[in-house]
Amino acid sequence: MGRWRAVADDAVSVLVVDDQPPFRMAAKSVVRVTPGFDVVGEAETGEDALLQVEALHPDLILMDINMPGINGIETTRRICEAHPEIKVLLLSTYVADDLPADARTCGAAAYVNKEEFGPQVLKDVWAGRAATLS
């Protein structure tokens, strides 16, 4: 179910990956109101995300952890191994201390609880100012 569109040359291109349409919509809204960031596509499964990465070459991926099929952690691991230049932000409803152990070793730049996700978090992750998972 991938959808995509062109992005401005100087904007950070963002792929939104989540199996829940309401959260995809909310995440896309956050990206669109954040200057310097633009949504390039979306995916609702890990499998679709892998295809979208190859087709769209995003700069940043907003990745849900719990999805059917390939979960967000394994999808992130595959993306980071193949494309170390792409930053991945894991998003879920976990309290940080309750994250699955492999979330810390999958290559993601950071983890943010979905309730805390907003424009400043997006800018901080891109700038490398967010707390890392390692």
N, CA, C and O atoms as CSV, one atom per row, in Angstrom:
chain,resi,resn,atom,element,x,y,z
A,1,MET,N,N,0.818,-1.191,0.000
A,1,MET,CA,C,0.000,0.000,0.000
A,1,MET,C,C,0.854,1.243,0.000
A,1,MET,O,O,0.493,2.212,0.668
A,2,GLY,N,N,1.926,1.272,-0.685
A,2,GLY,CA,C,2.774,2.444,-0.683
A,2,GLY,C,C,2.197,3.573,-1.506
A,2,GLY,O,O,1.667,3.370,-2.598
A,3,ARG,N,N,2.312,4.766,-0.957
A,3,ARG,CA,C,1.951,5.969,-1.695
A,3,ARG,C,C,3.127,6.907,-1.589
A,3,ARG,O,O,3.821,6.928,-0.572
A,4,TRP,N,N,3.360,7.691,-2.641
A,4,TRP,CA,C,4.494,8.595,-2.600
A,4,TRP,C,C,4.202,9.828,-3.412
A,4,TRP,O,O,3.254,9.878,-4.196
A,5,ARG,N,N,5.067,10.852,-3.199
A,5,ARG,CA,C,4.998,12.072,-3.987
A,5,ARG,C,C,6.360,12.727,-3.993
A,5,ARG,O,O,7.233,12.365,-3.204
A,6,ALA,N,N,6.542,13.675,-4.866
A,6,ALA,CA,C,7.823,14.377,-4.981
A,6,ALA,C,C,8.056,15.234,-3.741
A,6,ALA,O,O,7.110,15.661,-3.078
A,7,VAL,N,N,9.319,15.476,-3.440
A,7,VAL,CA,C,9.694,16.285,-2.285
A,7,VAL,C,C,10.661,17.370,-2.759
A,7,VAL,O,O,11.418,17.160,-3.707
A,8,ALA,N,N,10.635,18.529,-2.098
A,8,ALA,CA,C,11.542,19.626,-2.448
A,8,ALA,C,C,12.991,19.173,-2.271
A,8,ALA,O,O,13.295,18.388,-1.372
A,9,ASP,N,N,13.881,19.669,-3.128
A,9,ASP,CA,C,15.285,19.250,-3.108
A,9,ASP,C,C,15.967,19.489,-1.765
A,9,ASP,O,O,16.796,18.679,-1.348
A,10,ASP,N,N,15.638,20.580,-1.082
A,10,ASP,CA,C,16.332,20.907,0.163
A,10,ASP,C,C,15.632,20.368,1.402
A,10,ASP,O,O,16.145,20.533,2.509
A,11,ALA,N,N,14.491,19.736,1.251
A,11,ALA,CA,C,13.748,19.204,2.400
A,11,ALA,C,C,14.235,17.806,2.761
A,11,ALA,O,O,14.708,17.056,1.907
A,12,VAL,N,N,14.111,17.475,4.037
A,12,VAL,CA,C,14.391,16.118,4.510
A,12,VAL,C,C,13.202,15.257,4.092
A,12,VAL,O,O,12.066,15.526,4.484
A,13,SER,N,N,13.463,14.230,3.302
A,13,SER,CA,C,12.377,13.364,2.831
A,13,SER,C,C,12.077,12.303,3.886
A,13,SER,O,O,12.986,11.658,4.408
A,14,VAL,N,N,10.800,12.130,4.191
A,14,VAL,CA,C,10.372,11.263,5.287
A,14,VAL,C,C,9.407,10.201,4.771
A,14,VAL,O,O,8.458,10.498,4.046
A,15,LEU,N,N,9.674,8.954,5.163
A,15,LEU,CA,C,8.778,7.833,4.905
A,15,LEU,C,C,8.109,7.471,6.221
A,15,LEU,O,O,8.791,7.271,7.225
A,16,VAL,N,N,6.783,7.384,6.230
A,16,VAL,CA,C,6.019,7.041,7.431
A,16,VAL,C,C,5.571,5.589,7.315
A,16,VAL,O,O,4.914,5.210,6.345
A,17,VAL,N,N,5.933,4.770,8.320
A,17,VAL,CA,C,5.612,3.349,8.300
A,17,VAL,C,C,4.844,2.994,9.564
A,17,VAL,O,O,5.394,3.031,10.665
A,18,ASP,N,N,3.568,2.649,9.403
A,18,ASP,CA,C,2.723,2.263,10.532
A,18,ASP,C,C,1.513,1.530,9.979
A,18,ASP,O,O,0.980,1.906,8.935
A,19,ASP,N,N,1.076,0.484,10.673
A,19,ASP,CA,C,-0.073,-0.284,10.192
A,19,ASP,C,C,-1.406,0.368,10.535
A,19,ASP,O,O,-2.449,-0.082,10.060
A,20,GLN,N,N,-1.392,1.416,11.349
A,20,GLN,CA,C,-2.619,2.087,11.753
A,20,GLN,C,C,-2.819,3.384,10.954
A,20,GLN,O,O,-2.058,4.336,11.127
A,21,PRO,N,N,-3.837,3.427,10.081
A,21,PRO,CA,C,-4.060,4.642,9.283
A,21,PRO,C,C,-4.182,5.931,10.098
A,21,PRO,O,O,-3.659,6.956,9.662
A,22,PRO,N,N,-4.857,5.934,11.278
A,22,PRO,CA,C,-4.932,7.199,12.027
A,22,PRO,C,C,-3.556,7.725,12.454
A,22,PRO,O,O,-3.318,8.933,12.434
A,23,PHE,N,N,-2.647,6.813,12.843
A,23,PHE,CA,C,-1.328,7.309,13.231
A,23,PHE,C,C,-0.535,7.760,12.015
A,23,PHE,O,O,0.183,8.757,12.092
A,24,ARG,N,N,-0.644,7.060,10.901
A,24,ARG,CA,C,0.046,7.517,9.684
A,24,ARG,C,C,-0.403,8.929,9.348
A,24,ARG,O,O,0.413,9.784,9.004
A,25,MET,N,N,-1.702,9.168,9.448
A,25,MET,CA,C,-2.234,10.496,9.142
A,25,MET,C,C,-1.676,11.538,10.120
A,25,MET,O,O,-1.275,12.627,9.708
A,26,ALA,N,N,-1.652,11.205,11.399
A,26,ALA,CA,C,-1.127,12.135,12.402
A,26,ALA,C,C,0.360,12.407,12.176
A,26,ALA,O,O,0.799,13.555,12.244
A,27,ALA,N,N,1.134,11.354,11.907
A,27,ALA,CA,C,2.568,11.526,11.677
A,27,ALA,C,C,2.823,12.381,10.436
A,27,ALA,O,O,3.698,13.246,10.445
A,28,LYS,N,N,2.067,12.140,9.380
A,28,LYS,CA,C,2.226,12.943,8.159
A,28,LYS,C,C,1.897,14.408,8.437
A,28,LYS,O,O,2.542,15.305,7.893
A,29,SER,N,N,0.904,14.649,9.275
A,29,SER,CA,C,0.552,16.028,9.626
A,29,SER,C,C,1.690,16.712,10.372
A,29,SER,O,O,1.992,17.876,10.109
A,30,VAL,N,N,2.321,16.002,11.299
A,30,VAL,CA,C,3.459,16.559,12.034
A,30,VAL,C,C,4.584,16.909,11.066
A,30,VAL,O,O,5.163,17.993,11.141
A,31,VAL,N,N,4.887,15.991,10.161
A,31,VAL,CA,C,5.966,16.237,9.196
A,31,VAL,C,C,5.636,17.451,8.340
A,31,VAL,O,O,6.496,18.301,8.107
A,32,ARG,N,N,4.415,17.537,7.879
A,32,ARG,CA,C,4.028,18.634,6.966
A,32,ARG,C,C,4.074,20.003,7.625
A,32,ARG,O,O,4.311,21.001,6.944
A,33,VAL,N,N,3.852,20.076,8.947
A,33,VAL,CA,C,3.892,21.383,9.621
A,33,VAL,C,C,5.285,21.716,10.139
A,33,VAL,O,O,5.487,22.777,10.730
A,34,THR,N,N,6.244,20.824,9.926
A,34,THR,CA,C,7.618,21.053,10.386
A,34,THR,C,C,8.440,21.587,9.212
A,34,THR,O,O,8.671,20.862,8.244
A,35,PRO,N,N,8.880,22.837,9.285
A,35,PRO,CA,C,9.667,23.407,8.186
A,35,PRO,C,C,10.915,22.567,7.891
A,35,PRO,O,O,11.615,22.128,8.803
A,36,GLY,N,N,11.174,22.355,6.597
A,36,GLY,CA,C,12.358,21.627,6.188
A,36,GLY,C,C,12.165,20.123,6.067
A,36,GLY,O,O,13.110,19.405,5.742
A,37,PHE,N,N,10.966,19.639,6.323
A,37,PHE,CA,C,10.658,18.207,6.232
A,37,PHE,C,C,9.469,18.014,5.315
A,37,PHE,O,O,8.568,18.852,5.273
A,38,ASP,N,N,9.463,16.914,4.579
A,38,ASP,CA,C,8.356,16.645,3.673
A,38,ASP,C,C,8.133,15.139,3.581
A,38,ASP,O,O,9.091,14.367,3.526
A,39,VAL,N,N,6.888,14.730,3.564
A,39,VAL,CA,C,6.540,13.316,3.421
A,39,VAL,C,C,6.755,12.906,1.972
A,39,VAL,O,O,6.224,13.523,1.049
A,40,VAL,N,N,7.545,11.851,1.792
A,40,VAL,CA,C,7.793,11.336,0.449
A,40,VAL,C,C,6.962,10.085,0.196
A,40,VAL,O,O,6.719,9.732,-0.959
A,41,GLY,N,N,6.518,9.404,1.262
A,41,GLY,CA,C,5.716,8.202,1.078
A,41,GLY,C,C,5.275,7.621,2.400
A,41,GLY,O,O,5.617,8.117,3.473
A,42,GLU,N,N,4.498,6.545,2.289
A,42,GLU,CA,C,4.019,5.850,3.477
A,42,GLU,C,C,3.900,4.369,3.173
A,42,GLU,O,O,3.771,3.958,2.020
A,43,ALA,N,N,3.946,3.580,4.233
A,43,ALA,CA,C,3.806,2.131,4.110
A,43,ALA,C,C,3.102,1.624,5.359
A,43,ALA,O,O,3.227,2.213,6.433
A,44,GLU,N,N,2.360,0.527,5.214
A,44,GLU,CA,C,1.657,-0.005,6.383
A,44,GLU,C,C,2.217,-1.336,6.874
A,44,GLU,O,O,1.721,-1.891,7.854
A,45,THR,N,N,3.246,-1.852,6.204
A,45,THR,CA,C,3.893,-3.091,6.643
A,45,THR,C,C,5.402,-2.944,6.501
A,45,THR,O,O,5.893,-2.079,5.775
A,46,GLY,N,N,6.125,-3.802,7.208
A,46,GLY,CA,C,7.570,-3.818,7.055
A,46,GLY,C,C,7.982,-4.194,5.645
A,46,GLY,O,O,8.921,-3.627,5.086
A,47,GLU,N,N,7.274,-5.151,5.079
A,47,GLU,CA,C,7.579,-5.583,3.715
A,47,GLU,C,C,7.429,-4.431,2.731
A,47,GLU,O,O,8.280,-4.231,1.865
A,48,ASP,N,N,6.343,-3.675,2.868
A,48,ASP,CA,C,6.119,-2.531,1.983
A,48,ASP,C,C,7.171,-1.444,2.232
A,48,ASP,O,O,7.615,-0.777,1.298
A,49,ALA,N,N,7.563,-1.275,3.487
A,49,ALA,CA,C,8.590,-0.275,3.803
A,49,ALA,C,C,9.898,-0.585,3.086
A,49,ALA,O,O,10.551,0.315,2.560
A,50,LEU,N,N,10.279,-1.861,3.067
A,50,LEU,CA,C,11.519,-2.242,2.377
A,50,LEU,C,C,11.454,-1.888,0.894
A,50,LEU,O,O,12.438,-1.423,0.319
A,51,LEU,N,N,10.305,-2.106,0.282
A,51,LEU,CA,C,10.129,-1.749,-1.128
A,51,LEU,C,C,10.156,-0.234,-1.326
A,51,LEU,O,O,10.762,0.265,-2.275
A,52,GLN,N,N,9.497,0.490,-0.425
A,52,GLN,CA,C,9.440,1.953,-0.533
A,52,GLN,C,C,10.825,2.578,-0.362
A,52,GLN,O,O,11.147,3.565,-1.024
A,53,VAL,N,N,11.637,2.011,0.515
A,53,VAL,CA,C,12.993,2.536,0.704
A,53,VAL,C,C,13.780,2.446,-0.594
A,53,VAL,O,O,14.475,3.390,-0.971
A,54,GLU,N,N,13.673,1.322,-1.270
A,54,GLU,CA,C,14.408,1.149,-2.529
A,54,GLU,C,C,13.879,2.080,-3.620
A,54,GLU,O,O,14.650,2.561,-4.450
A,55,ALA,N,N,12.591,2.333,-3.623
A,55,ALA,CA,C,11.997,3.182,-4.657
A,55,ALA,C,C,12.167,4.676,-4.373
A,55,ALA,O,O,12.353,5.467,-5.297
A,56,LEU,N,N,12.105,5.062,-3.096
A,56,LEU,CA,C,12.026,6.478,-2.747
A,56,LEU,C,C,13.300,7.058,-2.132
A,56,LEU,O,O,13.491,8.273,-2.174
A,57,HIS,N,N,14.159,6.241,-1.575
A,57,HIS,CA,C,15.405,6.684,-0.949
A,57,HIS,C,C,15.174,7.821,0.046
A,57,HIS,O,O,15.747,8.899,-0.111
A,58,PRO,N,N,14.342,7.597,1.070
A,58,PRO,CA,C,14.076,8.672,2.042
A,58,PRO,C,C,15.307,8.968,2.893
A,58,PRO,O,O,16.208,8.139,3.018
A,59,ASP,N,N,15.325,10.162,3.473
A,59,ASP,CA,C,16.393,10.541,4.397
A,59,ASP,C,C,16.103,10.031,5.806
A,59,ASP,O,O,17.015,9.667,6.548
A,60,LEU,N,N,14.823,10.012,6.160
A,60,LEU,CA,C,14.385,9.681,7.509
A,60,LEU,C,C,13.143,8.792,7.430
A,60,LEU,O,O,12.264,9.007,6.596
A,61,ILE,N,N,13.085,7.792,8.311
A,61,ILE,CA,C,11.916,6.914,8.366
A,61,ILE,C,C,11.335,6.950,9.769
A,61,ILE,O,O,12.054,6.788,10.754
A,62,LEU,N,N,10.026,7.162,9.851
A,62,LEU,CA,C,9.294,7.064,11.104
A,62,LEU,C,C,8.703,5.663,11.134
A,62,LEU,O,O,7.798,5.359,10.356
A,63,MET,N,N,9.203,4.802,12.025
A,63,MET,CA,C,8.914,3.370,11.990
A,63,MET,C,C,8.173,2.905,13.243
A,63,MET,O,O,8.691,3.005,14.356
A,64,ASP,N,N,6.963,2.399,13.048
A,64,ASP,CA,C,6.232,1.745,14.134
A,64,ASP,C,C,6.943,0.442,14.486
A,64,ASP,O,O,7.541,-0.182,13.609
A,65,ILE,N,N,6.893,0.027,15.722
A,65,ILE,CA,C,7.538,-1.220,16.130
A,65,ILE,C,C,6.640,-2.424,15.865
A,65,ILE,O,O,7.082,-3.410,15.275
A,66,ASN,N,N,5.391,-2.350,16.295
A,66,ASN,CA,C,4.490,-3.502,16.204
A,66,ASN,C,C,3.630,-3.444,14.955
A,66,ASN,O,O,2.688,-2.657,14.859
A,67,MET,N,N,3.978,-4.299,13.998
A,67,MET,CA,C,3.204,-4.410,12.761
A,67,MET,C,C,3.112,-5.887,12.402
A,67,MET,O,O,3.976,-6.674,12.789
A,68,PRO,N,N,2.077,-6.267,11.671
A,68,PRO,CA,C,2.005,-7.661,11.221
A,68,PRO,C,C,3.105,-7.958,10.206
A,68,PRO,O,O,3.604,-7.053,9.536
A,69,GLY,N,N,3.475,-9.219,10.099
A,69,GLY,CA,C,4.551,-9.581,9.165
A,69,GLY,C,C,5.886,-9.211,9.775
A,69,GLY,O,O,6.125,-9.474,10.953
A,70,ILE,N,N,6.755,-8.606,8.988
A,70,ILE,CA,C,8.059,-8.172,9.504
A,70,ILE,C,C,7.817,-6.975,10.425
A,70,ILE,O,O,7.287,-5.953,9.988
A,71,ASN,N,N,8.203,-7.097,11.692
A,71,ASN,CA,C,7.954,-5.988,12.612
A,71,ASN,C,C,8.916,-4.826,12.345
A,71,ASN,O,O,9.850,-4.950,11.552
A,72,GLY,N,N,8.677,-3.714,13.008
A,72,GLY,CA,C,9.474,-2.515,12.775
A,72,GLY,C,C,10.927,-2.651,13.170
A,72,GLY,O,O,11.792,-2.021,12.561
A,73,ILE,N,N,11.217,-3.463,14.179
A,73,ILE,CA,C,12.598,-3.636,14.615
A,73,ILE,C,C,13.396,-4.381,13.547
A,73,ILE,O,O,14.496,-3.960,13.190
A,74,GLU,N,N,12.846,-5.487,13.037
A,74,GLU,CA,C,13.549,-6.246,11.992
A,74,GLU,C,C,13.625,-5.431,10.697
A,74,GLU,O,O,14.641,-5.469,10.003
A,75,THR,N,N,12.576,-4.705,10.374
A,75,THR,CA,C,12.596,-3.856,9.184
A,75,THR,C,C,13.689,-2.801,9.312
A,75,THR,O,O,14.426,-2.539,8.360
A,76,THR,N,N,13.789,-2.197,10.494
A,76,THR,CA,C,14.827,-1.196,10.748
A,76,THR,C,C,16.211,-1.811,10.602
A,76,THR,O,O,17.095,-1.209,9.992
A,77,ARG,N,N,16.408,-3.002,11.153
A,77,ARG,CA,C,17.705,-3.675,11.049
A,77,ARG,C,C,18.093,-3.853,9.579
A,77,ARG,O,O,19.226,-3.567,9.193
A,78,ARG,N,N,17.161,-4.319,8.776
A,78,ARG,CA,C,17.438,-4.546,7.352
A,78,ARG,C,C,17.750,-3.242,6.624
A,78,ARG,O,O,18.671,-3.181,5.810
A,79,ILE,N,N,16.981,-2.208,6.922
A,79,ILE,CA,C,17.198,-0.912,6.266
A,79,ILE,C,C,18.553,-0.333,6.663
A,79,ILE,O,O,19.302,0.139,5.807
A,80,CYS,N,N,18.871,-0.365,7.954
A,80,CYS,CA,C,20.125,0.225,8.424
A,80,CYS,C,C,21.342,-0.537,7.910
A,80,CYS,O,O,22.388,0.065,7.667
A,81,GLU,N,N,21.222,-1.838,7.743
A,81,GLU,CA,C,22.336,-2.614,7.177
A,81,GLU,C,C,22.549,-2.278,5.703
A,81,GLU,O,O,23.688,-2.154,5.253
A,82,ALA,N,N,21.467,-2.131,4.958
A,82,ALA,CA,C,21.563,-1.859,3.520
A,82,ALA,C,C,21.789,-0.381,3.207
A,82,ALA,O,O,22.391,-0.045,2.188
A,83,HIS,N,N,21.306,0.500,4.086
A,83,HIS,CA,C,21.354,1.948,3.840
A,83,HIS,C,C,21.733,2.691,5.115
A,83,HIS,O,O,20.878,3.336,5.722
A,84,PRO,N,N,22.983,2.616,5.532
A,84,PRO,CA,C,23.376,3.261,6.795
A,84,PRO,C,C,23.199,4.780,6.801
A,84,PRO,O,O,23.239,5.403,7.861
A,85,GLU,N,N,23.006,5.370,5.639
A,85,GLU,CA,C,22.808,6.819,5.557
A,85,GLU,C,C,21.397,7.241,5.957
A,85,GLU,O,O,21.157,8.421,6.209
A,86,ILE,N,N,20.465,6.299,6.018
A,86,ILE,CA,C,19.076,6.612,6.379
A,86,ILE,C,C,18.920,6.566,7.893
A,86,ILE,O,O,19.341,5.606,8.539
A,87,LYS,N,N,18.312,7.613,8.457
A,87,LYS,CA,C,18.003,7.617,9.890
A,87,LYS,C,C,16.616,7.017,10.082
A,87,LYS,O,O,15.685,7.307,9.331
A,88,VAL,N,N,16.502,6.175,11.102
A,88,VAL,CA,C,15.210,5.584,11.438
A,88,VAL,C,C,14.860,5.969,12.865
A,88,VAL,O,O,15.663,5.794,13.781
A,89,LEU,N,N,13.658,6.493,13.045
A,89,LEU,CA,C,13.116,6.811,14.358
A,89,LEU,C,C,12.051,5.774,14.673
A,89,LEU,O,O,11.040,5.689,13.975
A,90,LEU,N,N,12.270,4.982,15.723
A,90,LEU,CA,C,11.257,4.018,16.146
A,90,LEU,C,C,10.189,4.740,16.952
A,90,LEU,O,O,10.487,5.576,17.805
A,91,LEU,N,N,8.945,4.402,16.665
A,91,LEU,CA,C,7.804,4.990,17.365
A,91,LEU,C,C,6.891,3.866,17.839
A,91,LEU,O,O,6.637,2.916,17.098
A,92,SER,N,N,6.405,3.968,19.050
A,92,SER,CA,C,5.439,2.994,19.559
A,92,SER,C,C,4.840,3.556,20.837
A,92,SER,O,O,5.062,4.716,21.185
A,93,THR,N,N,4.085,2.727,21.527
A,93,THR,CA,C,3.452,3.162,22.771
A,93,THR,C,C,4.199,2.636,23.998
A,93,THR,O,O,3.749,2.840,25.126
A,94,TYR,N,N,5.329,1.964,23.794
A,94,TYR,CA,C,6.128,1.463,24.912
A,94,TYR,C,C,6.693,2.601,25.749
A,94,TYR,O,O,7.027,3.663,25.224
A,95,VAL,N,N,6.797,2.375,27.040
A,95,VAL,CA,C,7.635,3.206,27.891
A,95,VAL,C,C,9.055,2.792,27.533
A,95,VAL,O,O,9.310,1.603,27.339
A,96,ALA,N,N,9.974,3.724,27.442
A,96,ALA,CA,C,11.331,3.425,26.968
A,96,ALA,C,C,11.968,2.245,27.699
A,96,ALA,O,O,12.658,1.440,27.075
A,97,ASP,N,N,11.751,2.130,29.000
A,97,ASP,CA,C,12.344,1.027,29.770
A,97,ASP,C,C,11.764,-0.331,29.390
A,97,ASP,O,O,12.374,-1.360,29.680
A,98,ASP,N,N,10.599,-0.355,28.750
A,98,ASP,CA,C,9.938,-1.610,28.379
A,98,ASP,C,C,10.154,-1.999,26.918
A,98,ASP,O,O,9.541,-2.950,26.434
A,99,LEU,N,N,11.018,-1.275,26.215
A,99,LEU,CA,C,11.277,-1.601,24.807
A,99,LEU,C,C,11.835,-3.016,24.687
A,99,LEU,O,O,12.594,-3.455,25.551
A,100,PRO,N,N,11.469,-3.732,23.632
A,100,PRO,CA,C,12.109,-5.016,23.383
A,100,PRO,C,C,13.624,-4.818,23.285
A,100,PRO,O,O,14.089,-3.808,22.757
A,101,ALA,N,N,14.388,-5.783,23.793
A,101,ALA,CA,C,15.846,-5.654,23.845
A,101,ALA,C,C,16.449,-5.379,22.471
A,101,ALA,O,O,17.385,-4.588,22.353
A,102,ASP,N,N,15.920,-6.028,21.429
A,102,ASP,CA,C,16.509,-5.852,20.102
A,102,ASP,C,C,16.230,-4.477,19.501
A,102,ASP,O,O,16.802,-4.139,18.465
A,103,ALA,N,N,15.373,-3.681,20.119
A,103,ALA,CA,C,15.147,-2.312,19.645
A,103,ALA,C,C,16.417,-1.486,19.815
A,103,ALA,O,O,16.668,-0.561,19.042
A,104,ARG,N,N,17.216,-1.818,20.824
A,104,ARG,CA,C,18.436,-1.060,21.109
A,104,ARG,C,C,19.587,-1.408,20.170
A,104,ARG,O,O,20.574,-0.675,20.098
A,105,THR,N,N,19.465,-2.519,19.454
A,105,THR,CA,C,20.577,-2.967,18.601
A,105,THR,C,C,20.213,-3.029,17.120
A,105,THR,O,O,20.991,-3.550,16.320
A,106,CYS,N,N,19.053,-2.510,16.743
A,106,CYS,CA,C,18.601,-2.643,15.357
A,106,CYS,C,C,19.126,-1.554,14.432
A,106,CYS,O,O,18.928,-1.622,13.219
A,107,GLY,N,N,19.794,-0.546,14.995
A,107,GLY,CA,C,20.351,0.524,14.172
A,107,GLY,C,C,19.548,1.807,14.163
A,107,GLY,O,O,19.951,2.781,13.528
A,108,ALA,N,N,18.414,1.829,14.859
A,108,ALA,CA,C,17.594,3.042,14.893
A,108,ALA,C,C,18.343,4.189,15.572
A,108,ALA,O,O,19.128,3.973,16.495
A,109,ALA,N,N,18.090,5.399,15.103
A,109,ALA,CA,C,18.725,6.582,15.674
A,109,ALA,C,C,18.173,6.897,17.060
A,109,ALA,O,O,18.901,7.377,17.929
A,110,ALA,N,N,16.886,6.628,17.265
A,110,ALA,CA,C,16.246,6.961,18.538
A,110,ALA,C,C,14.889,6.265,18.627
A,110,ALA,O,O,14.376,5.717,17.651
A,111,TYR,N,N,14.330,6.310,19.843
A,111,TYR,CA,C,12.968,5.824,20.079
A,111,TYR,C,C,12.191,6.957,20.719
A,111,TYR,O,O,12.698,7.664,21.590
A,112,VAL,N,N,10.932,7.123,20.267
A,112,VAL,CA,C,10.041,8.115,20.854
A,112,VAL,C,C,8.675,7.480,21.035
A,112,VAL,O,O,8.166,6.810,20.136
A,113,ASN,N,N,8.084,7.694,22.204
A,113,ASN,CA,C,6.718,7.261,22.427
A,113,ASN,C,C,5.816,8.075,21.503
A,113,ASN,O,O,6.015,9.278,21.338
A,114,LYS,N,N,4.828,7.420,20.904
A,114,LYS,CA,C,3.949,8.101,19.945
A,114,LYS,C,C,3.284,9.335,20.537
A,114,LYS,O,O,3.041,10.308,19.823
A,115,GLU,N,N,2.986,9.310,21.835
A,115,GLU,CA,C,2.330,10.452,22.470
A,115,GLU,C,C,3.248,11.668,22.548
A,115,GLU,O,O,2.766,12.792,22.688
A,116,GLU,N,N,4.567,11.462,22.460
A,116,GLU,CA,C,5.531,12.552,22.577
A,116,GLU,C,C,6.007,13.070,21.220
A,116,GLU,O,O,6.746,14.052,21.154
A,117,PHE,N,N,5.583,12.406,20.132
A,117,PHE,CA,C,6.057,12.777,18.808
A,117,PHE,C,C,5.448,14.095,18.352
A,117,PHE,O,O,4.233,14.283,18.396
A,118,GLY,N,N,6.312,15.002,17.913
A,118,GLY,CA,C,5.867,16.298,17.420
A,118,GLY,C,C,6.979,16.954,16.617
A,118,GLY,O,O,8.044,16.362,16.443
A,119,PRO,N,N,6.749,18.166,16.125
A,119,PRO,CA,C,7.739,18.846,15.288
A,119,PRO,C,C,9.124,18.986,15.932
A,119,PRO,O,O,10.133,18.779,15.258
A,120,GLN,N,N,9.188,19.332,17.216
A,120,GLN,CA,C,10.496,19.516,17.854
A,120,GLN,C,C,11.247,18.193,17.946
A,120,GLN,O,O,12.460,18.157,17.742
A,121,VAL,N,N,10.542,17.110,18.250
A,121,VAL,CA,C,11.171,15.783,18.292
A,121,VAL,C,C,11.724,15.435,16.916
A,121,VAL,O,O,12.846,14.941,16.801
A,122,LEU,N,N,10.944,15.689,15.879
A,122,LEU,CA,C,11.384,15.414,14.515
A,122,LEU,C,C,12.676,16.170,14.205
A,122,LEU,O,O,13.622,15.594,13.666
A,123,LYS,N,N,12.715,17.453,14.543
A,123,LYS,CA,C,13.913,18.261,14.299
A,123,LYS,C,C,15.095,17.766,15.131
A,123,LYS,O,O,16.223,17.715,14.638
A,124,ASP,N,N,14.842,17.401,16.386
A,124,ASP,CA,C,15.920,16.923,17.263
A,124,ASP,C,C,16.513,15.611,16.763
A,124,ASP,O,O,17.732,15.437,16.780
A,125,VAL,N,N,15.672,14.694,16.321
A,125,VAL,CA,C,16.174,13.416,15.800
A,125,VAL,C,C,17.029,13.669,14.569
A,125,VAL,O,O,18.117,13.105,14.449
A,126,TRP,N,N,16.562,14.495,13.666
A,126,TRP,CA,C,17.322,14.764,12.447
A,126,TRP,C,C,18.663,15.421,12.769
A,126,TRP,O,O,19.675,15.122,12.136
A,127,ALA,N,N,18.665,16.312,13.754
A,127,ALA,CA,C,19.882,17.036,14.126
A,127,ALA,C,C,20.803,16.200,15.017
A,127,ALA,O,O,21.908,16.634,15.343
A,128,GLY,N,N,20.361,15.016,15.409
A,128,GLY,CA,C,21.176,14.168,16.270
A,128,GLY,C,C,21.133,14.573,17.731
A,128,GLY,O,O,22.020,14.201,18.500
A,129,ARG,N,N,20.117,15.330,18.130
A,129,ARG,CA,C,19.994,15.782,19.509
A,129,ARG,C,C,19.084,14.906,20.350
A,129,ARG,O,O,18.938,15.151,21.547
A,130,ALA,N,N,18.466,13.887,19.752
A,130,ALA,CA,C,17.574,13.011,20.508
A,130,ALA,C,C,18.393,11.961,21.233
A,130,ALA,O,O,19.488,11.607,20.796
A,131,ALA,N,N,17.863,11.465,22.340
A,131,ALA,CA,C,18.535,10.392,23.080
A,131,ALA,C,C,18.601,9.152,22.192
A,131,ALA,O,O,17.614,8.767,21.566
A,132,THR,N,N,19.770,8.542,22.151
A,132,THR,CA,C,19.935,7.352,21.323
A,132,THR,C,C,19.500,6.116,22.086
A,132,THR,O,O,19.274,6.158,23.295
A,133,LEU,N,N,19.386,5.011,21.354
A,133,LEU,CA,C,18.958,3.756,21.958
A,133,LEU,C,C,20.096,2.935,22.530
A,133,LEU,O,O,19.855,2.017,23.314
A,134,SER,N,N,21.318,3.238,22.162
A,134,SER,CA,C,22.431,2.393,22.614
A,134,SER,C,C,22.935,2.756,23.987
A,134,SER,O,O,23.867,2.127,24.489
